[in-house]
Amino acid sequence: MTEHEHVRVAVIGSGFGGLGAAVRLRREGITDFVVLERAGSVGGTWRDNSYPGCACDVPSHLYSFSFAPNPEWPRTFSGQEHIRAYLEHVADVFRLRPHLRFDSEVKMMTWDAEKLHWAIETSSGRLTADIVVSATGPLSDPKVPDIPGIDTFPGKVFHSARWDHDYDLRGKRVAMVGTGASAIQIVPSIQPDVERLTLFQRTPPWVMPRVDRAISGAERWLHRQLPFTTQARRGLLWGIRELQVQAFTKRPDELGLVERLAKRNIARAVKDPALRAKLTPDYRIGCKRILLSNTYYPALTRPNVDVVASGLAEIDGSTLVAADGSRAEVDAIVFGTGFHVTDMPIAERVVGAEGRTLAETWSTGMKSLRGATAAGFPNWMTIIGPNTGLGNSSMILMIESQLNYMADFVRQLDVLGGRAALDARPAAVDAWNDRVQERMKRTVWNTGGCTSWYLDANGVNTTIWPGTTSEFRSATRRVDLGEYEVLRAPEPRDAGEPRRKGARRNKVEAGA
Ligand SMILES: Cc1cc2nc3c(=O)[nH]c(=O)nc-3n(C[C@H](O)[C@H](O)[C@H](O)COP(=O)(O)OP(=O)(O)OC[C@H]3O[C@@H](n4cnc5c(N)ncnc54)[C@H](O)[C@@H]3O)c2cc1C
């Protein structure tokens, strides 16, 4: 990266969001962009999570780009290595390689109100960009709880998203902390090899059977020969989930039936009533993400597994002490404790028009306009921003909606011409969030009686979209210029005219 490089768009991150943005920009005829990635390859989530058993919880034909269908998916729910390979393939086929800048961690980006661009500092140099598209991922920075005494632990410690493949767990006494989506995939994968597995469970998840199977050669042949069959399959998977979500968002009581099926799933696999009691949640199904596995419950019944129905409270040397006083001696600790979701680290690295960071602006809770832009942060947008997460469907659907919005944002700036920027109006941001939070009140995520990572420190759900993916698609099809203030760069100075401090804020209603 050269000292004075300037690009039209800087995309941050090369997961589904960043690569999708890159494809979309090229399709819009924009080639003056870079993708800044802190790691050494593409893939995001699917590069970083390589733990044993890592796989997607959404069928592959839906968990892939609509513009890059893959007739070759080997299983209905593909594993991490296949999804990662798919993203590498997308980077090649859409000729994204020349735009990728690896080992370029964005350290800070600051809005220059005079020049109307972002000054970006990365680990590999500086650049400026008219527009920043931040696709750093909601589940990208691992969160490890601050357990008292952790520094006294003499063994191996790692997070599920940073698996240490050089450390051999065979024959070891291992503690798995957490019972989220990653933990329930790890437990059955390592249980046969370890000497003893102690699972620290603060809250049991609801787990449903996983209808996973190999996709036959005949099916793949059909998808190759008749591409519309891939689309039809995707359409069916999407439609089912669009119908399901109504129960999550509007009629949580209807989930009682699903809850009964989930209880039967526990009863089938777990005969010991004491263990069954420990594993049965006391909140409405769907309040936390419903997990899918055929092997989790059977693994927990094996003689080398202990389920401690309590969170890890303290560590004393190699002894782990749970909140209920149970103790376990272990050689290694695996934290499956999630990510910095409602306190996304990138927010500390964005300094907006008022000289405040996005983290400061969001100190009382994340808020954006249509999940993308934030007031005071002109020409900056995020992919998978606040309230764009899903409880039951593919995040790729939401990412593609946001790419539509991004494409229109760039188009609108082109139409405005000259040096211009769009800054979300605070009133528009508030109106959008009020609508989202009003709808959220009825949802299972707010009424289901659980505490989940969907909620922020104030108990507000700033992560999930409380509607269907098609509703989000219509809400993000176009940028409504009325929701933005247009900023113009100051005109060139006449001799003797005092220097102006920043861009002129267009007082006329934008678009008028
Ligand atoms: C284990 C796991 C399983 C999942 N399963 C599902 C599922 O079944 N269905 C589903 O819909 N979703 C699932 N998700 C959610 C998943 O995160 C999204 O579906 C999607 O992959 C997010 O893509 P992204 O590009 O937004 O973020 P990511 O894939 O996280 O990519 C973000 C990229 O930004 C880079 N980055 C971050 N900060 C910086 C910086 N400062 N400078 C430069 N680069 C930076 C990171 O290195 C990373 O490459 C899962 C997530 C995890 C962790």
The ligand as a Gaussian input file, in Angstrom:
#p B3LYP/6-31G(d) Opt

LIG

0 1
 C      -19.029000     -21.191000      14.136000
 C      -20.024000     -20.343000      13.418000
 C      -21.099000     -20.933000      12.775000
 C      -22.021000     -20.141000      12.097000
 N      -23.074000     -20.770000      11.498000
 C      -23.970000     -20.019000      10.833000
 C      -25.090000     -20.638000      10.215000
 O      -25.280000     -21.835000      10.314000
 N      -25.960000     -19.855000       9.534000
 C      -25.798000     -18.507000       9.436000
 O      -26.605000     -17.839000       8.789000
 N      -24.745000     -17.897000      10.023000
 C      -23.845000     -18.613000      10.723000
 N      -22.806000     -17.998000      11.347000
 C      -22.710000     -16.532000      11.291000
 C      -21.657000     -16.077000      10.298000
 O      -20.786000     -15.270000      11.036000
 C      -22.298000     -15.327000       9.145000
 O      -23.209000     -16.196000       8.503000
 C      -21.321000     -14.847000       8.077000
 O      -20.331000     -15.804000       7.801000
 C      -20.679000     -13.538000       8.466000
 O      -19.913000     -13.084000       7.399000
 P      -19.138000     -11.695000       7.517000
 O      -18.382000     -11.543000       6.267000
 O      -20.078000     -10.628000       7.894000
 O      -18.179000     -11.863000       8.765000
 P      -16.943000     -12.821000       8.971000
 O      -17.108000     -14.078000       8.230000
 O      -16.726000     -12.896000      10.440000
 O      -15.744000     -12.024000       8.305000
 C      -15.225000     -10.853000       8.859000
 C      -13.823000     -10.642000       8.335000
 O      -13.368000      -9.357000       8.748000
 C      -12.005000      -9.466000       9.147000
 N      -11.728000      -8.366000      10.067000
 C      -12.298000      -8.122000      11.276000
 N      -11.795000      -7.006000      11.818000
 C      -10.901000      -6.511000      10.933000
 C      -10.054000      -5.374000      10.922000
 N      -10.026000      -4.518000      11.940000
 N       -9.269000      -5.164000       9.841000
 C       -9.281000      -6.022000       8.784000
 N      -10.042000      -7.136000       8.756000
 C      -10.856000      -7.367000       9.812000
 C      -11.917000     -10.831000       9.802000
 O      -10.595000     -11.310000       9.825000
 C      -12.826000     -11.649000       8.886000
 O      -12.103000     -12.226000       7.824000
 C      -21.871000     -18.742000      12.057000
 C      -20.803000     -18.152000      12.729000
 C      -19.900000     -18.939000      13.405000
 C      -18.769000     -18.260000      14.144000

